[in-house]
């Protein structure tokens, strides 16, 4: 369609109409000011004469306004017509954008939802890996603690026999210490086991409930062959040390004195146990941190590899609230009144309140927890100028 440009004659005619309208504006402005001055002088109650003059003025003003509108209408219609030629083509360009933008929006929605789901799986995988690492370390710590308690308890029994012996039975105690071999019975080891029965103490156990028995089993695996000789060495060495103190103990008994060495040995044993526990705990923490760090890196590498195949498109995410039942509007009203910080007036519509709730979901992630409402996320792929258009 060929664009019909306004002719010189039409421009001239339009100029004359505009000039006439301007002259009317000047004239009526002057008359209006004079009437206002008279009305101000008379006050709120106008005289019949003044009221009649104002009435005649307003009738004339409306007639002039109508005439001005009718006179310019042919020209402004023409301008609107010309504007329409341009906007029609511009709208055609926008229509081309709409379909392709919609496809990108759908694509980025799928990618974003898949990423959210994969992130959830990654976090679960990481949490489970951390649970395995931490619970295995905890199981080993429990077993070490139980073994240490058994060893220290058995040493305490030897010390008790040494400390409480009398002149009548010290020879028997001496013979018993000589006979000590320090055999760590398999039945005793079988009674040492880790447990994660208390969920409040071990909340990680809920992440891998089917693996707990296997973790506890692995924590003991191959350790009996190490603790048995350790136990024998410790018990035999302790018995030999007590045996070396028998002459002094016999002398103390003859003098009616308590054992001077017993309390010293007890304190030394407690100190050694505390130091061993602290060393084991520090080593456990170091191992856990190292293994957890490795698990985190594995997840990050997997995420980076997946990112290579995802279009570099930023999604603008917003929310649309679907009101499923009438009661949902009451929930929106309550949310707006408690979160917006604004007064509710007659101009505050339910649509305004709904828009506020949708904006809050995007800004802060705050949503109305209600079965009457459904939040539907929407996505838009951002268009960036990465190269000059062809």
NORFEN-V913590 format. One record per pair of residues at least 24 apart in sequence whose C-alpha atoms are under 6 Angstrom apart, sorted by the first residue. I is the first residue (numbers start at 1). J is the second residue. D is the distance in whole Angstrom. If there is no record, write none. Layout:
BEGIN
I/J/D ; I/J/D
END
This chain:
BEGIN
104/381/6 ; 105/379/6 ; 105/380/5 ; 105/381/5 ; 109/379/6 ; 128/207/6 ; 130/292/6 ; 131/204/5 ; 136/215/6 ; 139/194/5 ; 139/216/6 ; 139/219/6 ; 140/219/5 ; 142/194/6 ; 163/259/6 ; 177/239/5 ; 181/236/6 ; 182/232/4 ; 182/235/5 ; 182/236/6 ; 183/232/6 ; 184/228/5 ; 314/381/6 ; 314/382/6 ; 315/379/6 ; 315/380/5 ; 315/381/5 ; 316/379/6 ; 316/380/5 ; 317/378/6 ; 317/379/5 ; 318/362/5 ; 318/377/6 ; 318/378/5 ; 319/358/5 ; 319/376/6 ; 319/377/4 ; 319/378/6 ; 320/375/6 ; 320/376/5 ; 321/374/6 ; 321/375/5 ; 322/373/6 ; 322/374/5 ; 323/373/5 ; 324/372/5 ; 324/373/6 ; 325/372/5 ; 328/372/5 ; 328/373/6
END
